Each structure stands twice: as C-alpha cells, then as structure tokens.
C-alpha cells in the first residue's frame, strides 16, 4: 500500500487512480461534496442546520454540488431546544442533494423554526437497521453521488458524526474510526480500514477525505488511508461541527487554480484557519474549566508524505528499543523516572485516551533521557521535518487557563502505552491477573464517575500480550474480562491487540508497538501537572482514583 502511494505522482493527472476522473467536459458542477453522516444521539440539530444552510446559500458557490446521506438518531436528545423538529423520522436514513428540490421553501436559516427539508428530493431510503458503517453502503452512496455528477473535477468525501481515531481500549476493527450509530446495539461505527475499502470501490478517484468528527488526526487512523486518497482534512481534538457553507466556499475556488491538486492545496488549505477559529469561538465558554476548550487543531495532510513520516518514526522506535535492550534491570529501574518525566512533559490530545503529540513526546525524550545524544537529536529532527512536510496547512491553538500561549506546536497524535508500575491495582485484581513488571497499562479510566450506570474501566496488557478489563461499579470490582474473548456485539469475537493494533499500516511501518512493551516510564495520565506546573499525580493508587481522592477529569 505504501509503495503504491509513493509511485503515485503529486498531480492528480499523473496518478494512475485519477484516470477514473476522465469523464469529458463538466456540466454538472466542478467539485462534488459527498457528506455521509449520522446524528450520533446529539448532533441531529446542528447537522441539519449546517446542511440546510448549504442549500440556502448555495448560489454563493454554484460550481459545488453537495449530496448527503444522513441517518437520524434513535430518539430526540433532551438537550435540544423545544422548537426543533427533525425533517425526517428518528432512526431513518435519507439521501438527497442540497438544493431547492429538497429544501423547505419556508426555510429561513433557522432550523429550530421550521423543518429544513420537505421537498420531494428529500428521500427516505432505509430504516433504523441500515448499517451505515458497512463499506458496501458507504461505497453505494459515493457511487450514487458520482452518478449524479459524473464529470466533476474533484470529489470530496466528508464524514459527519462523532469520531474516535484509533482506540486501544476497544481496539476491535469497528472502533477504529467514525460514525457511531446509536440505533444499533453496541453503537457500531466504520473503521478507517473499512472507509478505505469503500473508497477503493468508488467509480471515481476521491481527492479529499474530510472528517467533521473528533480526534481523527492521529497517525494510526491516517495510516489506513495511505494510498486511497490524496488529502485528509482532520483535527486531533474534539471539534465543534464547522460551518459547512464556508467549506463549500473554499471548494468552489479549487477549479480556478492551474491544477486540481494546486487548488486543493491553496484553497482548501486556506480553510484550515477559519475552521480552527470557528471551533475556538464555539469552545470559548469552556476555556476556564475545560482543557478541551483550550486546545484544538486542524490539519490538511498530504497523504503522499506520510510514508516518509512513518519511516522517520521507525528509525526512532528502533533506536529506543535498541537502547532499552542495552540496560540491565537495575539501570532500567534507575532511568524510569527520566522516562516518566518525558511522558509527563509531552502533550496529550484527550484526557482519557492515550493519544499524545508525537513531536512533543520525542522532544521530551530528547530533553529528559537523551540530552547529550547527537544521534537521537538527529532522529527527532527528522521526525519534525517529516511531520511538517505532511502538513499542507496546519493551525493549532493551545493555551493555559489564564489565556497565555502554551506553545505545544501540535503536529500529529500517536498512541502511547501506560506502564504498570504507575498503577497499583487492588489485591483482588493482582491475585487474579498478576501484572508483569514490564507490563503496560493501556487505559486506566474509560468512563466517568464510577456509579452503576457509568462504570470505571481498567485494562492491563500483561507481558505475555493478554489484555484484561476490570470493570468497577460504585467503587467495587464487578468483573474481569479477558479481552481476547471480549466482544461488543458489532466487533469481532477475537478482539486481541495482537490481531488489531499490530495489523495497522502505521504499526507495520514503524514497529511502534514494540516500544509500548519496553517503555519503562509512561505514567497513567498526562500531563500529571496542572497549568501552573504543580505536580498532581505522583504514583497514584487505584483506590484513590476509584474513591474520588484523585480527580483526573480536570
């Protein structure tokens, strides 16, 4: 897959896949936006508003045609305003073009006042059991769009809903991606691997994949799309759904450039900063309380550059593994705090998931562990250079509670493991499944407050590669499950890490998982210090977490 992309030229006309685009003169719109979305239990109103406004203002970008397949949530969300009435029925799937044929002629820009879509073009195509996440259904939508506009110069595939990047805790293939369907038990979603399969079944080349979803700009997720599309537009943080009409305005300018490739780089790249600013405005109210509101990013990634980034990370991971192999057990123990400090100093994209900024982490290792190592410095510099070359356009915003710049310089997130020596499990868990000295804790806490409706989850990766869940209800261990036999209904019965993370394009290219098992000092939470630099989480005890003595939700 990587070799295929590296052989493919940058210009769309030089890429063999782009031969699909030879359709003669265009008479139906020069850029096609294909928006594939779910309500996700709480996004119906904002999604419908954004889509209706594309139809309402589309005269501002007449050379963009926008098509939608949208599945409403299972039921009404209590947080929505009392006036909102969905255009379609809850749990049902609709397919339509955003134009006068689908728009309600009474729509005035406010989705709360009137149903946005009532025209004959607003067509119901399926009920609540329709599997939006299946590759064949995604491909069917893409090809339907292409049939409506077969001669477009560029095709942009956008996904709207909740996103999860790659999740180690639930590392089954169905959790590796986007579009979580609350209509189906287990809330299944589409993995990036499945999205790549759908793209390959398309009748035309997909130029851009746009994620109007959270935390999709991590390397494990992006790696699955290498060789399947030219560009990916995504954020590594939680996003506030962006103004899609502004996206259409950027897309409308693409054909005016000398080549479609140049148009994407210039005009879609120019949308990165406005998208970030819009997200910042929507999160402003959270800045004082919520770290999500204080950190955000957007990146337009040139997918042809990712193999070089992966190669530079492989050089680092090889070096790290070789270094740890040279240490005696005593030396490894002596250096543990140095590695812990490095993990503590790097940037984590989310509070609960092990998604860290790769450049920030490697710089922290450089400062705390390899301060006088010129070879390691050069390897890290290569990663920094390769990450920047991937970014056609990049904008990030990260501040402290007082509004001062935190200066993280975000690049791409990468998954780190968690060291077992940083967590002291209860005697019951220890006796049932002894934690190996160099075992890795992949997740410490998965959910919220630990009551019976919202339990804590702990997962341990033992030295032999087995993974176990410990589920806590009201401060008590409820059960321990071997992840090798764990299933969420929608995912495969065998959910082992070996059969999933190790098979990702990213891990095959970098061997990063080998560093998981060897790393002697990644702490359970990051950063373990507050905005003022005060140390907060020094070797916490699991009972302190369960009993609420340590608050990791700040």
ZAZAKOL-961973 format. One line per field, with one value per residue (C-alpha): residue in one letter; x, z, y. Coordinates in Angstrom, 2 decimals, m for minus. Layout:
REM residues N
resn = [A  ...]
east = [X  ...]
up = [Z  ...]
north = [Y  ...]
END
This chain:
REM residues 554
resn = [X  X  X  X  X  X  X  X  X  X  X  X  X  X  X  X  X  X  X  X  X  X  X  X  X  X  X  X  X  X  X  X  X  X  X  X  X  X  X  X  X  X  X  X  X  X  X  X  X  X  X  X  X  X  X  X  X  X  X  X  X  X  X  X  X  X  X  X  X  X  X  X  X  X  X  X  X  X  X  X  X  X  X  X  X  X  X  X  X  X  X  X  X  X  X  X  X  X  X  X  X  X  X  X  X  X  X  X  X  X  X  X  X  X  X  X  X  X  X  X  X  X  X  X  X  X  X  X  X  X  X  X  X  X  X  X  X  X  X  X  X  X  X  X  X  X  X  X  X  X  X  X  X  X  X  X  X  X  X  X  X  X  X  X  X  X  X  X  X  X  X  X  X  X  X  X  X  X  X  X  X  X  X  X  X  X  X  X  X  X  X  X  X  X  X  X  X  X  X  X  X  X  X  X  X  X  X  X  X  X  X  X  X  X  X  X  X  X  X  X  X  X  X  X  X  X  X  X  X  X  X  X  X  X  X  X  X  X  X  X  X  X  X  X  X  X  X  X  X  X  X  X  X  X  X  X  X  X  X  X  X  X  X  X  X  X  X  X  X  X  X  X  X  X  X  X  X  X  X  X  X  X  X  X  X  X  X  X  X  X  X  X  X  X  X  X  X  X  X  X  X  X  X  X  X  X  X  X  X  X  X  X  X  X  X  X  X  X  X  X  X  X  X  X  X  X  X  X  X  X  X  X  X  X  X  X  X  X  X  X  X  X  X  X  X  X  X  X  X  X  X  X  X  X  X  X  X  X  X  X  X  X  X  X  X  X  X  X  X  X  X  X  X  X  X  X  X  X  X  X  X  X  X  X  X  X  X  X  X  X  X  X  X  X  X  X  X  X  X  X  X  X  X  X  X  X  X  X  X  X  X  X  X  X  X  X  X  X  X  X  X  X  X  X  X  X  X  X  X  X  X  X  X  X  X  X  X  X  X  X  X  X  X  X  X  X  X  X  X  X  X  X  X  X  X  X  X  X  X  X  X  X  X  X  X  X  X  X  X  X  X  X  X  X  X  X  X  X  X  X  X  X  X  X  X  X  X  X  X  X  X  X  X  X  X  X  X  X  X  X  X  X  X  X  X  X  X  X  X  X  X  X  X  X  X  X  X  X  X  X  X  X  X  X  X  X  X  X  X  X  X  X  X  X  X  X  X  X  X  X  X  X  X  X  X  X  X  X  X  X  X  X  X  X]
east = [0.00  2.80  4.75  1.66  1.30  4.99  4.82  1.83  2.68  1.54  m0.50  m3.86  m3.26  m0.15  m1.74  m2.94  m6.07  m7.06  m7.67  m11.11  m11.76  m11.59  m15.22  m15.16  m16.34  m18.07  m21.60  m22.87  m20.62  m16.87  m16.47  m18.67  m19.08  m20.37  m21.46  m22.09  m23.36  m25.21  m26.92  m24.90  m27.53  m26.81  m25.85  m29.08  m29.99  m26.53  m26.03  m29.38  m28.70  m25.34  m26.73  m29.75  m27.51  m25.51  m28.75  m29.89  m26.68  m25.52  m25.75  m22.53  m20.72  m22.62  m19.85  m20.12  m22.72  m23.44  m25.02  m25.98  m26.80  m27.93  m29.22  m31.11  m30.50  m32.51  m34.54  m34.76  m31.95  m33.20  m30.65  m32.15  m34.33  m38.05  m38.74  m36.55  m38.47  m36.35  m37.16  m37.01  m38.08  m35.74  m33.74  m34.31  m31.87  m32.31  m30.40  m30.69  m28.99  m28.78  m30.88  m34.37  m35.68  m35.02  m35.06  m38.22  m39.15  m40.07  m36.62  m35.04  m31.77  m33.09  m33.58  m35.50  m38.32  m39.22  m38.33  m35.33  m36.08  m39.52  m39.05  m39.59  m35.84  m35.58  m35.85  m36.05  m34.03  m33.83  m34.84  m33.02  m31.38  m29.47  m25.73  m24.17  m20.77  m20.54  m18.10  m20.60  m23.14  m20.57  m19.43  m23.02  m23.52  m20.26  m21.18  m24.70  m23.13  m20.80  m23.73  m25.44  m22.28  m20.09  m17.84  m16.74  m13.13  m12.77  m14.64  m14.57  m15.88  m16.88  m17.96  m20.13  m20.68  m18.55  m15.03  m12.61  m9.40  m7.92  m8.98  m6.70  m9.26  m11.79  m9.32  m11.69  m11.86  m15.25  m13.86  m11.14  m12.86  m16.05  m19.84  m21.13  m24.71  m26.90  m29.71  m27.88  m26.87  m23.24  m23.08  m21.04  m19.03  m16.86  m13.14  m10.72  m9.83  m13.47  m13.56  m10.51  m12.33  m15.33  m13.15  m11.49  m14.93  m15.74  m16.13  m14.02  m10.92  m11.64  m9.39  m10.05  m11.44  m12.76  m13.57  m16.16  m15.55  m13.41  m9.82  m9.26  m5.85  m3.86  m1.28  m2.83  m6.06  m4.47  m2.23  m5.19  m5.98  m2.48  m2.76  m6.54  m6.92  m4.68  m5.52  m7.15  m8.61  m8.97  m8.48  m6.81  m9.15  m12.84  m14.44  m17.48  m19.06  m17.73  m19.72  m20.12  m21.13  m17.64  m16.19  m18.22  m16.93  m13.36  m14.18  m15.74  m12.37  m10.47  m11.15  m9.79  m6.24  m3.96  m4.49  m6.95  m4.04  m2.89  m6.46  m6.85  m3.55  m4.25  m7.98  m8.87  m5.66  m6.95  m9.99  m7.85  m7.50  m11.19  m12.20  m9.96  m11.22  m14.81  m14.07  m12.27  m15.28  m17.64  m15.37  m14.66  m17.13  m15.14  m11.72  m11.64  m12.94  m12.26  m8.91  m10.74  m11.74  m8.15  m6.53  m7.53  m6.01  m6.78  m4.54  m4.76  m2.43  m0.68  m1.08  1.83  4.17  3.03  5.33  8.35  7.00  6.44  9.99  11.40  9.36  10.58  14.15  13.34  11.45  14.29  16.76  14.64  14.24  17.96  18.77  16.49  17.89  21.34  20.22  20.39  17.28  18.89  19.76  16.26  14.77  17.15  16.10  12.38  11.79  13.55  11.20  8.26  9.24  9.42  5.92  4.69  6.12  4.61  1.16  m1.88  m4.75  m7.54  m7.98  m8.84  m7.26  m3.52  m3.20  m0.05  1.65  4.46  6.87  6.19  6.85  10.09  11.35  10.55  12.53  15.35  15.34  14.96  16.62  18.91  20.08  23.62  22.90  23.54  22.28  18.92  18.68  19.12  16.46  13.95  14.77  13.99  10.56  9.86  10.82  8.75  5.69  5.87  6.18  2.95  1.08  m0.15  m1.89  m1.89  m3.34  m3.28  m4.44  m3.33  m3.49  m3.32  m6.26  m5.05  m5.11  m1.35  0.11  1.08  3.35  2.95  3.33  0.99  1.74  0.05  m1.12  0.32  m0.69  1.50  1.15  0.89  3.33  2.02  4.39  2.48  m0.77  m1.25  m4.20  m6.28  m5.23  m8.16  m7.03  m3.39  m4.14  m6.40  m4.07  m0.60  0.80  4.15  6.99  7.18  3.51  1.77  m1.48  m3.23  m6.10  m6.66  m10.08  m12.53  m15.67  m16.93  m17.89  m17.87  m21.51  m23.51  m24.59  m21.18  m18.50  m14.76  m12.82  m9.20  m7.26  m3.94  m1.61  0.43  3.92  2.52  0.32  m3.01  m5.30  m7.86  m10.72  m11.56  m14.97  m15.76  m19.27  m19.69  m16.10  m16.25  m14.76  m17.63  m15.89  m12.66  m12.87  m10.19  m10.17  m9.23  m12.80  m14.42  m16.98  m19.12  m21.68  m20.69  m16.99  m15.19  m15.19  m11.41  m10.54  m6.92  m4.40  m2.13  m4.82  m5.63  m3.08  m0.23  m2.02  m2.39  m0.50  1.17  2.49  3.65  5.63  7.05  7.07  5.82  4.02  7.39  8.13  4.89  6.12  9.62  8.93  9.81  8.20  4.98  2.64  m1.07  m2.19  m0.72  0.01  0.27  0.85  m1.64  m1.41  0.80  3.27  2.32  2.76  m0.61  m0.48  2.67  2.27  m1.49  m3.12  m6.04  m8.13  m7.54  m8.95  m11.92  m12.75  m12.53  m9.43  m7.71  m9.62  m8.37  m11.23  m9.85]
up = [0.00  0.93  m2.21  m4.32  m2.98  m3.32  m7.00  m7.47  m8.55  m6.67  m9.50  m9.94  m13.67  m13.01  m10.56  m12.17  m9.99  m11.33  m14.73  m13.31  m13.48  m17.27  m17.94  m20.54  m20.05  m16.81  m16.93  m13.52  m11.04  m10.87  m7.26  m5.55  m1.77  m0.54  3.10  4.90  8.43  11.49  14.25  16.81  19.55  19.91  16.54  14.54  15.03  14.33  11.34  9.83  10.36  8.56  5.66  5.24  5.08  2.25  0.28  1.40  0.41  m2.45  m5.02  m3.48  m4.80  m7.90  m9.10  m5.99  m5.84  m2.42  m1.73  1.63  3.24  6.80  9.48  12.34  15.94  17.66  19.57  20.45  22.60  25.72  25.30  22.03  22.01  22.31  18.83  16.86  14.82  12.52  8.83  8.85  11.29  14.07  13.23  9.48  6.63  3.98  0.78  m1.15  m2.92  m1.17  m3.49  m3.91  m4.68  m1.10  0.88  2.54  0.67  4.03  5.48  6.55  8.08  11.46  11.80  15.06  13.42  10.53  9.11  6.89  4.30  2.96  m0.82  m2.98  m3.30  0.41  0.09  2.80  1.72  4.82  8.41  11.71  10.99  7.99  8.61  7.64  8.75  6.23  3.36  0.71  1.92  2.05  m1.46  m2.69  m1.52  m3.11  m6.43  m6.29  m5.93  m8.84  m10.99  m10.30  m11.21  m13.31  m14.78  m11.71  m11.49  m7.82  m5.31  m1.57  0.80  4.20  7.32  9.95  13.43  16.43  15.77  17.78  15.80  16.99  20.43  22.29  24.95  22.36  19.69  17.66  14.00  14.46  16.85  14.55  13.00  12.86  12.71  15.88  15.30  18.40  16.54  16.64  19.80  20.67  18.72  15.82  13.60  10.48  10.82  8.61  7.09  6.06  4.72  2.59  1.25  0.34  m1.40  m3.46  m4.69  m5.94  m9.66  m9.43  m7.52  m4.15  m3.88  m0.27  2.85  5.35  8.92  10.51  13.55  16.70  17.16  13.68  13.07  14.71  12.83  13.45  11.83  8.97  8.09  6.98  4.22  2.74  m0.97  m1.03  m1.18  m1.82  1.20  4.59  6.49  10.21  13.82  16.65  19.18  19.93  17.28  17.17  13.81  11.38  9.09  6.02  3.83  4.46  3.35  0.15  m0.46  m0.23  m2.50  m5.09  m5.65  m6.32  m10.10  m10.63  m9.86  m12.55  m11.42  m9.05  m6.84  m6.61  m5.95  m3.06  m1.53  m1.88  m1.33  0.91  2.77  3.32  5.08  7.90  9.80  9.56  10.66  13.71  14.53  14.32  16.65  19.04  19.17  19.91  22.68  24.27  27.08  28.12  28.29  32.05  33.02  30.22  28.70  25.51  25.07  25.49  22.91  19.31  15.90  12.22  9.55  5.81  5.29  2.06  2.22  m0.15  2.56  5.35  4.37  4.94  8.35  9.24  8.16  10.41  13.36  12.68  12.96  16.38  17.63  16.50  18.35  21.51  21.54  20.98  23.80  26.35  25.38  26.47  30.01  32.91  35.11  37.69  35.09  33.65  37.10  37.67  34.43  34.91  36.38  33.41  31.00  33.24  33.19  29.41  29.11  31.62  29.64  26.28  25.12  25.34  22.92  25.13  28.86  28.79  25.66  25.18  22.18  22.51  20.19  18.54  18.12  21.63  23.07  21.17  22.17  25.78  25.47  23.99  26.96  29.78  28.55  25.61  26.44  25.14  22.37  18.97  17.11  18.87  18.34  14.61  14.52  16.29  13.94  11.02  12.51  12.98  9.38  8.02  10.08  8.74  5.17  5.62  6.60  3.59  6.07  9.84  12.61  16.34  19.42  22.90  25.93  29.72  31.93  32.17  28.38  27.82  24.96  25.96  22.91  22.24  18.47  17.82  14.93  14.89  17.74  18.33  20.82  23.86  26.27  30.05  32.46  35.09  37.77  37.74  38.79  41.95  41.24  44.04  45.65  44.00  40.52  41.30  42.56  39.65  36.98  38.28  36.50  34.90  35.89  32.40  31.57  30.05  31.19  28.04  29.72  33.30  33.16  30.32  31.57  34.21  37.84  38.68  39.50  38.23  35.10  34.31  35.49  35.53  33.21  33.61  31.09  31.60  28.94  30.53  29.50  27.52  25.48  27.10  27.89  30.68  31.55  35.14  35.37  38.51  39.70  42.66  43.71  43.59  41.06  39.05  36.73  34.90  31.23  29.02  26.03  23.75  24.22  24.60  22.06  21.82  19.62  16.50  16.58  16.05  18.80  18.92  19.90  20.90  20.48  18.51  15.90  15.52  16.51  15.15  11.82  11.30  8.43  10.95  13.24  10.34  9.04  12.38  14.86  17.44  19.47  20.34  22.23  24.19  25.81  26.55  27.74  31.44  32.41  30.74  33.51  33.63  33.00  31.13  31.95  35.64  36.48  36.41  34.28  36.89  36.81  40.19  40.32  40.81  40.08  41.61  41.64  42.33  43.89  42.03  45.20  45.27  41.76  42.49  45.76  44.17  46.03  42.71  40.08  36.60  34.86  35.19]
north = [0.00  2.44  1.62  2.24  5.75  6.60  5.67  7.93  11.47  14.53  15.97  14.37  13.96  11.87  9.42  6.23  6.12  9.52  8.01  7.33  11.08  11.28  11.96  14.72  18.28  19.11  20.42  19.40  21.20  21.15  19.97  17.41  17.32  13.96  14.26  10.97  11.48  10.25  12.15  10.22  10.83  14.54  16.05  15.95  19.59  21.05  18.77  19.63  23.34  23.12  21.12  23.36  26.40  24.85  24.56  28.01  29.81  27.60  30.42  31.71  28.63  27.47  25.15  22.96  20.21  18.77  15.40  13.90  10.61  11.21  8.85  10.45  9.49  6.79  9.35  13.01  14.36  16.14  18.93  20.18  23.24  22.69  24.07  21.67  19.12  16.93  16.92  13.13  10.47  9.45  6.33  6.58  7.21  9.92  10.58  13.84  16.70  20.05  22.20  23.62  20.17  19.07  22.33  23.57  26.80  28.33  27.69  30.99  29.89  28.75  25.02  25.46  27.39  25.13  21.73  22.35  19.66  18.88  18.86  15.81  15.40  14.59  10.84  8.20  5.16  2.93  2.34  2.09  m1.27  0.12  m0.31  3.00  1.72  m1.12  m0.44  m1.56  1.00  3.79  2.88  2.80  6.38  7.53  5.96  7.40  10.86  10.18  9.08  12.42  14.37  12.05  14.73  16.67  17.71  16.80  14.66  15.36  12.69  14.11  12.24  13.90  12.46  11.51  10.30  8.21  7.86  4.58  3.36  0.97  0.15  m1.03  m1.98  m4.07  m3.16  m1.46  1.14  2.32  5.31  7.32  7.34  5.71  4.55  4.73  2.94  m0.38  m2.24  m1.63  1.63  0.23  2.52  2.46  1.88  3.75  0.39  m0.03  3.52  2.73  m0.35  1.80  4.38  1.68  0.59  4.10  4.72  7.88  8.86  10.52  13.54  14.52  12.86  15.41  14.43  16.69  14.49  14.44  13.19  11.76  13.37  10.60  8.59  5.18  6.37  8.30  5.39  3.30  5.82  5.97  5.19  5.61  9.40  12.40  14.56  14.22  17.18  16.44  17.51  15.65  17.24  17.38  19.53  21.77  21.00  23.51  25.80  23.63  26.60  28.02  24.69  24.87  28.38  27.06  24.12  26.43  28.11  24.89  24.68  28.19  27.01  25.65  22.08  20.45  19.47  23.08  24.20  21.77  22.82  26.52  26.92  24.00  24.80  28.33  26.86  25.44  28.70  29.72  26.22  26.49  29.98  28.82  25.93  28.28  30.62  27.75  26.49  29.89  29.27  26.20  27.82  28.37  24.93  22.50  21.58  20.54  24.16  25.32  23.04  22.44  21.92  21.36  19.92  19.32  16.35  15.45  11.67  11.05  12.35  10.03  7.12  9.36  10.35  6.70  5.87  8.59  7.29  3.75  4.97  6.43  3.36  1.10  3.29  3.31  m0.45  m0.95  1.46  m0.21  m3.61  m2.46  m1.60  m4.00  m4.36  m2.09  0.54  0.34  0.96  3.86  5.51  5.02  8.46  10.03  8.30  9.20  12.85  12.74  11.32  13.88  16.78  15.89  16.89  14.60  15.27  13.94  13.49  9.81  8.29  7.64  9.97  12.09  14.54  12.61  15.53  16.79  13.33  12.80  16.24  15.38  12.15  14.17  16.55  14.04  10.85  11.61  15.14  14.63  12.17  13.74  10.68  10.74  14.51  13.99  11.27  13.51  16.39  14.09  13.33  17.05  17.79  14.89  15.94  19.49  18.23  16.27  19.41  21.34  23.62  23.42  25.57  24.91  26.74  25.72  27.99  27.88  28.73  32.33  32.67  32.56  30.53  27.00  26.69  22.99  23.31  20.37  18.01  14.57  12.40  8.95  6.27  5.64  2.74  3.08  1.47  m0.91  0.36  3.65  1.98  m0.02  m2.36  m3.80  m7.07  m8.83  m7.82  m8.54  m12.03  m12.86  m11.48  m10.56  m7.54  m8.29  m5.98  m4.55  m4.96  m1.98  m0.44  0.70  2.51  3.45  5.05  4.76  6.45  8.84  8.78  5.10  4.55  1.62  3.47  4.89  2.44  2.78  0.54  m0.53  m2.55  m4.26  m5.57  m8.32  m9.35  m12.27  m9.94  m10.83  m7.93  m7.81  m5.48  m4.64  m3.02  m1.03  m0.31  2.05  1.56  m2.24  m4.60  m6.02  m8.44  m9.10  m9.98  m11.39  m9.06  m11.97  m13.22  m9.81  m8.65  m5.54  m7.21  m5.33  m6.21  m9.47  m12.13  m12.06  m8.52  m9.05  m6.28  m8.62  m9.12  m5.42  m2.79  m4.87  m5.09  m1.34  0.26  2.55  m0.19  m2.33  0.64  1.82  m1.07  1.40  m1.27  m2.77  0.42  0.01  m3.17  m1.89  1.65  1.78  5.03  6.20  7.39  6.76  10.31  13.23  15.89  14.99  18.65  21.49  24.62  26.26  23.38  21.89  18.11  16.44  12.72  11.25  7.45  7.47  4.46  2.87  3.13  6.89  7.10  4.88  6.65  10.06  11.23  11.94  13.88  13.08  14.89  18.41]
END
